[in-house]
Amino acid sequence: MADPSSTASTGTSPTQSTAASLLRLRPFVRPARGRLIASGSMALCSTVTGLMIPLVIAGIIDGPVADRDTGALWPWALLLAGLGLLEAAFYWGRRMLTARPLTRVEETMRNALYEHLQTRPIGFHDKWQSGQLLSRASRDLGQLRQFLSFILVYLFVNAATFVVGSVILFTLDPLLALIVTAMAVPVIVLSHYFEKRYRVVTRRAQDQAGDVATLMEESVLGIRILKAFGRNRAMDRKFDAMTRELRRTELRKARLVGVIWAVLIAIPELVVAAAMLVGVLQVADGAMTTGELIAFFSVVMYLRWPVESFGWLLAGATDAAAAANRYFEVMDARGDTPERDNPVDPVRVGGALAFEDVRFRFPETPPGTPDLLRGVDLAIRPGETIALVGPTGSGKTTLTSLIPRLYDVTGGRIALDGVDLRDLPIERLRRIVSVAFEEPVLFSMSVRENVLLGFPEGTEADVERALRVAQAEFAHDLPWGLDTRIGEEGLDLSGGQRQRLALARAVVSRPAVLVLDDPLSALDVHTEAQVERALRNVLATTTALVVAHRPSTVQLADRVALLTDGRIAALGTHDQLLQRSAAYRHLMAADTPRLRSAADETEMETGTETGHEPAEEAV
C-alpha cells in the first residue's frame, strides 16, 4: 500500500490497470447484477431502435419520395413515430432499473468502509490522516457511484452502438463502412496513451484533495490554538498553497481531457469528409442510391457521439479506478487485533492482572532501535490499585494501551486471571477493561449517550452514580440537562469538565479492570481532591492501573510502580519508594509543594462542599 502521507506529494500511482482496479468492485455490484444486465439489455434495445430510424428514412426517400406517392408516407411516418417512442421507453426503463440498486451499492460500500475503520488497530489510525479517510468515504465513493450509474452504462451503450452501427454500415456499403470503422485504430492508440498519463494525474489530485480535507479538519478542530497563537494567517497561507497545488493538478487533468476530446472530435470529422467524397462518387456512378447514402451518413452521425464521448468516459473510468484503488487501500489493510483460535470466555472475572516479560515496539520503529518496553514484569492483585509513574516518554501510556489491546505486545504476555489477553474474545475483553485517557474525546451526542457509550444497557441510576464519582453533576445544569447535546469533541465544555465526563464513562459499568491515564490532569486542586475521594470507593472494588504524574494521584494507589528504561525499576508503596528509590524521589520532588498544598486545603475543609464551578471550567 502506498504511504498515505506521501502519495499526494509524490504523485504515486497504482500499478494496477484501470480495468483490474474497477473489477474489484464486483462483490459490491453483484447484488445489483440482474438489474444491471436488464438495464444493459434495454440500452442495447434502445440503440438498435435508434439505429433503425435512418433505415426507415432511407425507405421513405427511395420509396414514396422517389415515387412522389404522398399517400404511402403515412405507414412510414407511423413507423418512424413508433420507433421514436419505443426508443424513449427503453431509455426510461434503463434509468429506472439502475437508480435504486446503484445507490444501494454506494450505501453498502460506505457502510463497509465505516465498519472496517472501526476494526482497525490503533497503529493504523496513527499513520493515516483523517482527511484522507474522509475523502475516501465521501469524494471517492461519489465518483464510484457516478461511474456505476452513468459512465459504466454509457461505456456499454456506446460500445454496443458502435458495433451495431458498424454492422448496419457494412450492410449498406462495405467500402464506406471500412473507411469509417478504420478510425477505431487511432482512437484506441491515443486512448491508451492518454489513460496512462491521466491515471497518474487523477491519483495525485485525489490524494491532494485528501490532504486539503485533513488540513481543513485540523484547522476547524484546532481553531482555538490557531487563534491563541495568532497563526490564522499562516495556516491560511498554507491552505492557500495546498489548494493552488490542487488547482494546478486539476488544470492538468482538464488539459489532458481537452486534448483527447479535441483529437476524438477531429478524427471523425476527417473520416466523415473522406467517406462523403467516396459516397457521392458512388451515387454519381449509380453504385449507391440517394436514400442509402443519406441512411449511411445518418448512421455515421449517430455514431459520432459514442466516438467523441469516449475520451470523457475514459477519463471518468480512470477517475473511478483511482477512487477504487484508494478505497481498497483502506479495505485491504489489516483488521483489528486478531483473536486466537478457541478463545476463552470466562464466566467470572477475578481481576488478577499480570505483565510477564512484556515487550513492545511500534511497527515503524527503525531496525536496531531498542524496544520501548523491554521486559516489564508486574503483578496486580484482584482489587488492587497500582499507580504507574515514570519520566516522560518512558512508555506509560503505551503500557496501559496494551491492556484493552489497542496495541498487542510484541513479546511476553499480559494475563488476566492467568489467561493470556490474546485468548479472550476482543469484545469481551473490552467490556471487562474500561479506560479513561488524559485527552478526553467526547462525541456530538447527549451527555447521557457519552457516559453510556461503552455500557449502553446502563440505567439512569448508573449514570447518576458515575456522575457523582466523577464530580460531574454540572451536567444537570446544562440547558437540557443530561439530554444536552455536546459539541464536537466536547468543545462546549472546559477541559476539566470533559475529563470528568470521560471518567464517568469509564466507571459507569463497574468494570473488573480500570485503566486511568492521568485522568485528573485538567482539574483544579479542590475538584481533584473531591474526585479522588469519590474514586476511592470505586477503586476499592476493582483492579486498577493508574498513570500518575502528581503525588496526590499516587496516594490513591495501594502500590506504586516506577517505569524507566522500558522496565519496572521499583515497586512499593509511595512512602517505601521515597525512602529507597532516588529516581522516584527525583520524579516526585517537583510536585511535593503541590502535594502539601492539596493536603492543607483538604484539612481546611469544614465538611461543607462548594457547589461553584471554577471560573476556567464554565460552559
C-alpha positions as CSV (number, residue, x, y, z in Angstrom):
1,M,0.0,0.0,0.0
2,A,1.3,3.5,-0.8
3,D,2.3,5.5,2.1
4,P,-0.8,7.6,2.9
5,S,1.2,10.6,4.0
6,S,3.3,10.8,0.8
7,T,1.0,9.9,-2.1
8,A,-0.1,13.5,-2.6
9,S,3.4,14.8,-2.7
10,T,5.0,12.2,-4.9
11,G,2.1,11.6,-7.2
12,T,2.4,7.9,-6.8
13,S,0.0,6.0,-9.0
14,P,-1.1,2.4,-8.5
15,T,0.5,-0.1,-10.9
16,Q,-2.9,-1.9,-11.4
17,S,-4.6,-1.2,-14.7
18,T,-7.9,0.7,-14.8
19,A,-9.8,-2.4,-15.7
20,A,-8.3,-4.5,-12.9
21,S,-9.0,-1.8,-10.4
22,L,-12.6,-1.5,-11.4
23,L,-13.1,-5.3,-11.4
24,R,-12.5,-5.2,-7.7
25,L,-16.0,-3.7,-7.3
26,R,-17.7,-6.9,-8.4
27,P,-18.5,-8.2,-4.8
28,F,-20.4,-4.9,-4.1
29,V,-22.1,-4.8,-7.5
30,R,-23.1,-8.5,-7.6
31,P,-26.5,-8.0,-5.8
32,A,-27.4,-5.4,-8.5
33,R,-26.1,-7.6,-11.3
34,G,-29.6,-8.7,-12.5
35,R,-30.8,-5.2,-12.8
36,L,-27.6,-4.1,-14.5
37,I,-28.0,-6.8,-17.1
38,A,-31.6,-5.8,-17.7
39,S,-30.5,-2.2,-17.9
40,G,-27.8,-3.1,-20.4
41,S,-30.3,-5.1,-22.5
42,M,-32.7,-2.1,-22.6
43,A,-29.8,0.1,-23.6
44,L,-29.0,-2.3,-26.4
45,C,-32.6,-2.3,-27.5
46,S,-32.7,1.5,-27.3
47,T,-29.6,1.6,-29.5
48,V,-30.9,-0.8,-32.1
49,T,-34.2,1.1,-32.2
50,G,-32.5,4.4,-32.7
51,L,-30.3,2.9,-35.5
52,M,-33.4,1.6,-37.3
53,I,-34.6,5.2,-37.8
54,P,-32.0,6.0,-40.6
55,L,-33.1,2.8,-42.4
56,V,-36.7,4.0,-42.3
57,I,-35.7,7.3,-43.6
58,A,-33.8,5.6,-46.5
59,G,-37.0,3.7,-47.3
60,I,-39.0,6.9,-47.3
61,I,-36.6,8.6,-49.7
62,D,-36.2,5.7,-52.1
63,G,-39.9,4.8,-51.9
64,P,-42.7,7.4,-51.5
65,V,-40.5,10.4,-52.1
66,A,-38.8,8.9,-55.2
67,D,-42.3,7.8,-56.5
68,R,-44.0,11.1,-55.4
69,D,-46.6,9.0,-53.6
70,T,-47.7,11.1,-50.6
71,G,-50.3,8.6,-49.6
72,A,-47.7,5.9,-49.0
73,L,-45.9,8.2,-46.5
74,W,-48.4,7.6,-43.7
75,P,-47.3,4.0,-42.8
76,W,-43.7,5.1,-42.8
77,A,-44.4,8.1,-40.6
78,L,-46.3,6.0,-38.1
79,L,-43.4,3.5,-38.1
80,L,-40.9,6.4,-37.5
81,A,-43.0,7.8,-34.6
82,G,-43.3,4.3,-33.1
83,L,-39.6,3.8,-33.2
84,G,-39.0,7.1,-31.5
85,L,-41.5,6.4,-28.7
86,L,-40.0,2.9,-28.3
87,E,-36.5,4.3,-28.0
88,A,-37.7,6.8,-25.3
89,A,-39.4,3.9,-23.4
90,F,-36.3,1.8,-23.4
91,Y,-34.2,4.8,-22.2
92,W,-36.7,5.5,-19.4
93,G,-36.7,1.8,-18.3
94,R,-32.9,1.7,-18.3
95,R,-32.7,4.7,-15.9
96,M,-35.3,3.2,-13.6
97,L,-33.6,-0.1,-13.4
98,T,-30.2,1.4,-12.4
99,A,-31.1,4.2,-10.0
100,R,-32.2,2.3,-6.9
101,P,-29.7,-0.7,-6.9
102,L,-26.6,1.5,-7.6
103,T,-27.4,4.0,-4.8
104,R,-27.7,0.8,-2.6
105,V,-24.2,-0.2,-3.8
106,E,-22.8,3.1,-2.7
107,E,-24.5,2.8,0.7
108,T,-23.1,-0.7,1.1
109,M,-19.6,0.4,0.3
110,R,-19.8,3.3,2.6
111,N,-21.1,1.2,5.5
112,A,-18.4,-1.4,4.8
113,L,-15.7,1.2,5.0
114,Y,-17.0,2.7,8.2
115,E,-17.4,-0.7,9.8
116,H,-13.9,-1.7,8.7
117,L,-12.4,1.5,10.1
118,Q,-13.9,0.7,13.5
119,T,-12.0,-2.6,13.5
120,R,-8.6,-1.2,12.5
121,P,-5.9,-1.3,15.2
122,I,-4.8,2.0,16.7
123,G,-1.5,1.7,14.8
124,F,-3.4,2.0,11.5
125,H,-5.1,5.3,12.7
126,D,-1.8,6.6,14.0
127,K,-0.4,6.5,10.4
128,W,-3.4,7.6,8.4
129,Q,-4.6,11.2,8.1
130,S,-8.2,11.6,9.0
131,G,-8.8,13.8,6.0
132,Q,-7.6,11.1,3.7
133,L,-10.0,8.7,5.2
134,L,-12.9,11.2,5.0
135,S,-12.2,11.9,1.3
136,R,-12.3,8.2,0.6
137,A,-15.7,7.9,2.3
138,S,-17.2,10.9,0.5
139,R,-15.5,12.1,-2.7
140,D,-14.1,8.7,-3.8
141,L,-17.4,6.9,-3.2
142,G,-19.3,9.6,-5.0
143,Q,-17.0,9.1,-8.1
144,L,-17.6,5.3,-7.9
145,R,-21.4,5.8,-7.8
146,Q,-21.2,8.1,-10.8
147,F,-19.1,5.6,-12.7
148,L,-21.5,2.7,-11.9
149,S,-24.7,4.6,-12.5
150,F,-23.6,6.6,-15.6
151,I,-20.2,6.1,-17.1
152,L,-20.2,2.2,-17.0
153,V,-23.7,2.2,-18.6
154,Y,-22.6,4.6,-21.3
155,L,-19.4,2.7,-22.0
156,F,-21.5,-0.4,-22.7
157,V,-24.2,1.6,-24.6
158,N,-21.6,3.4,-26.7
159,A,-19.6,0.3,-27.5
160,A,-22.8,-1.6,-28.4
161,T,-23.9,1.4,-30.5
162,F,-20.6,1.4,-32.4
163,V,-20.8,-2.4,-33.0
164,V,-24.4,-2.4,-34.2
165,G,-23.9,0.7,-36.2
166,S,-20.8,-0.7,-37.9
167,V,-22.8,-3.8,-38.9
168,I,-25.5,-1.6,-40.4
169,L,-22.9,0.4,-42.2
170,F,-21.3,-2.7,-43.7
171,T,-24.8,-3.8,-44.8
172,L,-25.3,-0.5,-46.6
173,D,-21.9,-0.2,-48.2
174,P,-18.8,-2.2,-47.2
175,L,-16.3,0.2,-48.7
176,L,-17.6,3.3,-46.9
177,A,-18.0,1.2,-43.7
178,L,-14.4,0.2,-43.9
179,I,-13.3,3.8,-44.2
180,V,-15.5,4.9,-41.2
181,T,-14.6,2.0,-38.9
182,A,-10.9,2.4,-39.6
183,M,-11.0,5.4,-37.3
184,A,-11.1,3.0,-34.3
185,V,-7.4,2.3,-34.7
186,P,-6.1,5.8,-33.9
187,V,-8.8,6.2,-31.3
188,I,-7.6,3.1,-29.4
189,V,-3.9,4.0,-29.6
190,L,-4.4,7.6,-28.5
191,S,-6.8,6.5,-25.7
192,H,-4.2,4.1,-24.3
193,Y,-1.6,6.9,-24.4
194,F,-4.0,9.2,-22.6
195,E,-5.1,6.7,-20.0
196,K,-1.6,6.0,-18.7
197,R,-0.9,9.7,-18.2
198,Y,-4.3,10.6,-16.9
199,R,-4.2,7.8,-14.3
200,V,-1.1,9.4,-12.6
201,V,-2.6,12.9,-12.5
202,T,-6.0,11.9,-11.3
203,R,-4.5,9.9,-8.4
204,R,-2.4,12.9,-7.5
205,A,-5.4,15.1,-7.5
206,Q,-7.4,12.8,-5.3
207,D,-4.6,12.5,-2.7
208,Q,-4.1,16.3,-2.7
209,A,-7.9,16.7,-2.1
210,G,-7.5,14.3,0.9
211,D,-4.6,16.5,2.2
212,V,-6.8,19.6,1.8
213,A,-9.6,17.9,3.8
214,T,-7.1,16.9,6.5
215,L,-5.9,20.5,6.9
216,M,-9.4,21.8,6.9
217,E,-10.5,19.4,9.6
218,E,-7.4,20.1,11.8
219,S,-7.9,23.8,11.4
220,V,-11.5,23.6,12.5
221,L,-10.8,21.3,15.5
222,G,-7.8,23.4,16.4
223,I,-9.2,26.8,15.9
224,R,-8.7,27.8,19.5
225,I,-5.0,27.0,19.3
226,L,-4.6,28.8,16.0
227,K,-6.3,31.9,17.3
228,A,-4.4,31.8,20.6
229,F,-1.1,31.7,18.9
230,G,-2.1,34.1,16.2
231,R,-1.4,31.6,13.4
232,N,-4.6,32.1,11.5
233,R,-2.9,33.9,8.6
234,A,0.0,31.4,8.5
235,M,-2.4,28.4,8.2
236,D,-4.4,30.4,5.7
237,R,-1.3,30.7,3.5
238,K,-0.5,27.0,3.9
239,F,-4.1,26.1,3.0
240,D,-3.9,28.5,0.0
241,A,-0.7,26.9,-1.2
242,M,-2.3,23.4,-1.0
243,T,-5.4,24.5,-2.8
244,R,-3.3,26.2,-5.5
245,E,-1.4,22.9,-6.0
246,L,-4.6,21.0,-6.2
247,R,-5.9,23.6,-8.7
248,R,-2.8,23.1,-10.9
249,T,-3.3,19.4,-10.8
250,E,-6.9,19.7,-11.8
251,L,-6.0,22.1,-14.6
252,R,-3.5,19.5,-15.9
253,K,-6.3,16.9,-15.8
254,A,-8.5,19.4,-17.8
255,R,-5.8,19.9,-20.4
256,L,-5.4,16.2,-20.9
257,V,-9.1,15.7,-21.3
258,G,-9.2,18.7,-23.6
259,V,-6.5,17.3,-25.8
260,I,-8.0,13.8,-26.1
261,W,-11.5,15.2,-26.7
262,A,-10.2,17.5,-29.4
263,V,-8.5,14.6,-31.1
264,L,-11.6,12.4,-30.8
265,I,-13.7,15.1,-32.4
266,A,-11.2,15.8,-35.2
267,I,-10.8,12.1,-36.3
268,P,-14.5,11.5,-37.0
269,E,-14.7,14.8,-38.9
270,L,-11.8,13.8,-41.2
271,V,-13.2,10.3,-41.6
272,V,-16.7,11.7,-42.5
273,A,-15.2,14.0,-45.1
274,A,-13.3,11.2,-46.8
275,A,-16.4,8.9,-46.7
276,M,-18.6,11.6,-48.0
277,L,-16.4,12.2,-51.0
278,V,-16.3,8.5,-51.8
279,G,-20.1,8.1,-51.2
280,V,-21.0,11.0,-53.6
281,L,-18.9,9.4,-56.3
282,Q,-20.6,6.1,-55.8
283,V,-24.1,7.8,-56.1
284,A,-22.9,9.5,-59.3
285,D,-21.8,6.2,-60.7
286,G,-25.1,4.5,-59.7
287,A,-23.5,2.1,-57.3
288,M,-25.5,3.6,-54.4
289,T,-28.9,5.2,-54.2
290,T,-29.5,8.6,-52.6
291,G,-31.6,7.1,-49.9
292,E,-28.8,4.6,-49.0
293,L,-26.3,7.5,-48.9
294,I,-28.5,9.5,-46.6
295,A,-29.1,6.5,-44.4
296,F,-25.4,5.7,-44.3
297,F,-24.4,9.1,-43.1
298,S,-27.4,9.3,-40.7
299,V,-25.9,6.2,-39.0
300,V,-22.5,7.8,-39.1
301,M,-23.8,10.9,-37.4
302,Y,-25.4,8.6,-34.8
303,L,-22.0,7.1,-34.2
304,R,-20.2,10.4,-33.7
305,W,-21.3,10.8,-30.1
306,P,-20.1,7.4,-29.0
307,V,-16.7,8.1,-30.5
308,E,-16.4,11.7,-29.4
309,S,-17.6,10.9,-25.8
310,F,-15.0,8.1,-25.4
311,G,-12.3,10.4,-24.1
312,W,-14.6,11.8,-21.4
313,L,-15.9,8.4,-20.5
314,L,-12.3,7.1,-20.3
315,A,-11.4,10.0,-18.0
316,G,-14.3,9.2,-15.8
317,A,-13.4,5.5,-15.7
318,T,-9.8,6.4,-14.8
319,D,-11.0,8.7,-12.0
320,A,-13.2,5.8,-10.8
321,A,-10.3,3.4,-10.9
322,A,-8.1,5.7,-8.8
323,A,-11.0,6.1,-6.4
324,A,-11.4,2.3,-6.2
325,N,-7.7,1.9,-5.5
326,R,-7.9,4.5,-2.7
327,Y,-10.9,2.8,-1.3
328,F,-9.3,-0.7,-1.3
329,E,-6.1,0.6,0.1
330,V,-8.1,1.1,3.3
331,M,-10.2,-2.1,2.9
332,D,-7.1,-4.2,2.3
333,A,-5.3,-3.0,5.5
334,R,-5.2,-5.5,8.3
335,G,-8.2,-5.6,10.6
336,D,-8.5,-5.3,14.3
337,T,-6.3,-7.1,16.8
338,P,-6.7,-10.8,15.8
339,E,-8.2,-13.3,18.2
340,R,-6.6,-16.8,18.6
341,D,-8.4,-20.0,17.8
342,N,-10.8,-21.2,20.5
343,P,-10.9,-18.1,22.6
344,V,-11.6,-18.4,26.4
345,D,-14.6,-16.5,27.6
346,P,-14.6,-16.6,31.5
347,V,-17.9,-16.7,33.3
348,R,-16.4,-14.8,36.3
349,V,-13.5,-12.4,36.3
350,G,-11.4,-12.1,39.4
351,G,-9.3,-9.2,38.2
352,A,-5.7,-10.5,38.8
353,L,-3.6,-8.8,36.1
354,A,0.0,-9.9,35.4
355,F,2.6,-8.5,33.0
356,E,5.1,-11.2,32.2
357,D,8.3,-10.1,30.4
358,V,6.2,-7.7,28.3
359,R,8.0,-6.2,25.3
360,F,6.7,-3.7,22.8
361,R,7.9,-1.7,19.8
362,F,5.9,0.2,17.2
363,P,5.9,-1.4,13.7
364,E,7.5,1.6,12.1
365,T,10.4,1.7,14.6
366,P,13.7,1.6,12.7
367,P,15.7,-1.7,12.9
368,G,18.3,-1.7,15.6
369,T,16.3,0.7,17.8
370,P,15.7,-0.7,21.4
371,D,12.2,-1.7,22.3
372,L,10.1,0.9,24.0
373,L,9.1,-1.7,26.6
374,R,12.0,-4.2,27.3
375,G,10.7,-6.8,29.7
376,V,8.0,-5.4,32.0
377,D,7.2,-7.7,34.9
378,L,4.3,-6.6,37.2
379,A,1.6,-8.5,39.1
380,I,-1.5,-6.7,40.2
381,R,-3.7,-8.5,42.7
382,P,-7.5,-8.5,42.4
383,G,-8.9,-5.2,43.7
384,E,-5.5,-3.6,44.0
385,T,-4.7,-0.2,42.6
386,I,-1.2,0.3,41.1
387,A,0.0,3.8,40.3
388,L,2.3,3.8,37.3
389,V,4.9,6.6,37.3
390,G,7.9,7.4,35.2
391,P,9.6,10.1,33.2
392,T,8.1,11.5,30.0
393,G,8.5,9.1,27.1
394,S,9.1,6.0,29.3
395,G,6.1,4.2,27.8
396,K,3.4,4.6,30.5
397,T,0.5,5.3,28.1
398,T,1.7,2.6,25.7
399,L,1.8,0.1,28.6
400,T,-1.8,0.9,29.6
401,S,-2.9,0.7,25.9
402,L,-1.8,-2.9,25.9
403,I,-4.4,-3.9,28.4
404,P,-7.5,-3.3,26.2
405,R,-5.3,-4.5,23.3
406,L,-5.3,-1.2,21.5
407,Y,-1.9,-2.4,20.7
408,D,-0.6,-6.0,21.1
409,V,2.5,-7.0,22.9
410,T,5.5,-7.9,20.6
411,G,7.0,-10.1,23.3
412,G,5.9,-11.7,26.6
413,R,2.3,-11.7,27.6
414,I,-0.3,-10.0,29.7
415,A,-2.6,-12.4,31.6
416,L,-6.0,-11.8,33.3
417,D,-6.7,-14.4,36.0
418,G,-3.9,-16.5,34.3
419,V,-5.4,-16.3,30.8
420,D,-3.5,-14.5,28.1
421,L,-5.4,-11.4,27.0
422,R,-5.0,-12.6,23.4
423,D,-7.0,-15.7,24.3
424,L,-10.0,-13.6,25.3
425,P,-12.7,-12.6,22.8
426,I,-11.8,-9.0,21.9
427,E,-15.4,-7.7,22.6
428,R,-15.5,-9.5,25.9
429,L,-12.1,-8.1,26.9
430,R,-13.2,-4.5,26.2
431,R,-16.2,-5.0,28.4
432,I,-14.0,-6.2,31.2
433,V,-11.5,-3.4,30.9
434,S,-12.6,0.2,31.0
435,V,-10.3,3.2,30.2
436,A,-10.1,6.9,30.7
437,F,-7.4,8.8,28.8
438,E,-5.6,12.0,29.6
439,E,-7.0,13.6,26.4
440,P,-10.8,13.0,26.7
441,V,-12.7,12.5,23.5
442,L,-16.4,13.2,23.6
443,F,-18.8,12.8,20.7
444,S,-21.5,15.0,19.2
445,M,-24.3,13.4,21.2
446,S,-26.0,13.9,24.5
447,V,-24.3,13.8,27.9
448,R,-26.1,10.6,28.7
449,E,-25.1,8.9,25.5
450,N,-21.5,9.9,26.0
451,V,-21.4,8.5,29.5
452,L,-23.1,5.2,28.4
453,L,-21.0,4.9,25.3
454,G,-19.4,1.6,26.4
455,F,-22.3,0.5,28.6
456,P,-25.5,1.0,26.5
457,E,-27.6,-1.2,28.8
458,G,-26.8,1.1,31.7
459,T,-29.7,2.6,33.7
460,E,-30.3,6.2,34.8
461,A,-29.1,5.2,38.3
462,D,-25.8,4.0,36.8
463,V,-25.4,7.4,35.1
464,E,-26.1,9.3,38.2
465,R,-23.7,7.2,40.2
466,A,-20.9,7.7,37.6
467,L,-21.5,11.4,37.5
468,R,-21.2,11.6,41.3
469,V,-18.0,9.6,41.3
470,A,-16.5,11.9,38.6
471,Q,-17.9,15.1,40.3
472,A,-19.7,15.8,37.0
473,E,-23.1,16.9,38.4
474,F,-22.6,20.1,36.5
475,A,-24.2,18.2,33.6
476,H,-27.6,18.7,35.3
477,D,-27.2,22.5,35.0
478,L,-26.6,22.4,31.2
479,P,-29.6,23.8,29.2
480,W,-31.3,20.4,28.7
481,G,-29.6,18.5,31.5
482,L,-28.3,15.1,30.5
483,D,-30.0,15.4,27.2
484,T,-27.9,18.4,26.2
485,R,-26.0,17.6,23.0
486,I,-22.3,18.2,23.4
487,G,-20.4,19.9,20.6
488,E,-17.8,18.2,18.6
489,E,-15.1,16.7,20.9
490,G,-16.9,18.4,23.8
491,L,-15.6,21.8,22.8
492,D,-18.6,23.4,24.6
493,L,-17.1,22.3,27.9
494,S,-14.0,23.2,29.7
495,G,-11.0,20.8,29.8
496,G,-11.8,19.7,33.4
497,Q,-15.5,19.1,32.6
498,R,-14.6,16.9,29.6
499,Q,-12.2,14.9,31.7
500,R,-14.8,14.3,34.4
501,L,-17.4,13.1,31.8
502,A,-14.7,10.8,30.3
503,L,-14.0,9.5,33.8
504,A,-17.8,9.0,34.4
505,R,-17.9,7.0,31.1
506,A,-15.0,4.8,32.4
507,V,-16.6,3.9,35.8
508,V,-20.3,3.7,34.8
509,S,-20.1,-0.1,34.0
510,R,-18.3,-1.0,37.3
511,P,-15.5,-2.7,35.3
512,A,-13.4,-5.5,36.6
513,V,-10.3,-3.7,35.4
514,L,-10.0,0.0,35.3
515,V,-7.2,1.8,33.4
516,L,-6.8,5.5,34.1
517,D,-4.2,7.5,32.1
518,D,-3.7,10.6,34.3
519,P,-7.5,11.4,34.1
520,L,-7.4,14.3,36.5
521,S,-4.7,16.5,34.9
522,A,-7.1,19.3,33.9
523,L,-8.7,19.6,37.3
524,D,-8.0,22.3,39.9
525,V,-6.7,21.2,43.3
526,H,-10.1,21.4,45.0
527,T,-12.0,19.5,42.4
528,E,-9.2,16.9,42.1
529,A,-9.5,16.2,45.8
530,Q,-13.2,15.7,45.6
531,V,-12.9,13.3,42.6
532,E,-10.1,11.4,44.4
533,R,-12.3,10.9,47.5
534,A,-15.2,9.6,45.3
535,L,-12.8,7.4,43.3
536,R,-11.5,5.6,46.4
537,N,-14.9,3.8,46.7
538,V,-14.7,2.7,43.1
539,L,-11.0,1.6,43.3
540,A,-11.8,-0.5,46.4
541,T,-13.8,-2.9,44.3
542,T,-11.8,-3.1,41.0
543,T,-8.3,-3.8,39.8
544,A,-6.8,-0.6,38.6
545,L,-3.7,0.7,36.8
546,V,-3.5,4.5,37.1
547,V,-0.9,6.5,35.3
548,A,0.1,9.3,37.7
549,H,2.1,12.5,37.4
550,R,1.0,14.0,40.7
551,P,1.8,12.8,44.2
552,S,-1.9,13.4,45.1
553,T,-2.9,10.9,42.4
554,V,-0.2,8.5,43.5
555,Q,-1.8,8.4,47.0
556,L,-4.9,6.8,45.5
557,A,-2.9,3.6,44.9
558,D,-2.0,0.7,47.1
559,R,1.4,0.4,45.5
560,V,3.5,2.4,43.0
561,A,5.4,1.0,40.0
562,L,8.3,3.1,38.6
563,L,8.7,2.6,34.9
564,T,12.0,3.6,33.5
565,D,14.3,2.4,30.6
566,G,11.4,0.1,29.5
567,R,11.2,-1.9,32.8
568,I,9.7,-1.7,36.2
569,A,12.6,-0.3,38.1
570,A,11.0,-0.1,41.6
571,L,7.8,-1.3,43.2
572,G,6.3,-0.5,46.6
573,T,4.2,2.0,48.5
574,H,4.6,5.7,48.0
575,D,6.5,6.0,51.3
576,Q,8.7,3.0,50.6
577,L,9.8,4.3,47.2
578,L,10.5,7.7,48.7
579,Q,12.9,6.0,51.1
580,R,14.7,3.6,48.8
581,S,14.5,5.0,45.2
582,A,16.5,8.1,44.3
583,A,14.8,8.1,40.8
584,Y,11.4,8.1,42.4
585,R,12.3,10.9,44.8
586,H,13.6,13.0,41.9
587,L,10.4,12.3,39.9
588,M,8.2,13.4,42.8
589,A,10.3,16.3,44.0
590,A,8.8,18.9,41.6
591,D,5.3,18.1,42.8
592,T,6.0,17.9,46.6
593,P,4.8,21.5,47.3
594,R,1.6,20.8,45.3
595,L,1.1,17.7,47.4
596,R,1.4,19.7,50.6
597,S,-0.9,22.4,49.2
598,A,-3.6,19.8,48.3
599,A,-3.3,18.2,51.8
600,D,-3.6,21.6,53.6
601,E,-6.6,22.6,51.6
602,T,-8.3,19.2,52.3
603,E,-7.6,19.7,56.0
604,M,-9.1,23.2,56.0
605,E,-12.5,21.9,54.6
606,T,-15.3,22.1,57.1
607,G,-17.4,19.4,55.6
608,T,-19.5,21.9,53.5
609,E,-18.6,21.4,49.8
610,T,-18.9,24.3,47.5
611,G,-21.3,24.0,44.6
612,H,-19.5,26.5,42.4
613,E,-17.6,25.6,39.3
614,P,-14.1,27.0,38.9
615,A,-14.1,30.1,36.6
616,E,-12.0,28.4,33.9
617,E,-14.4,25.5,33.7
618,A,-17.5,27.5,32.9
619,V,-19.5,26.1,30.0
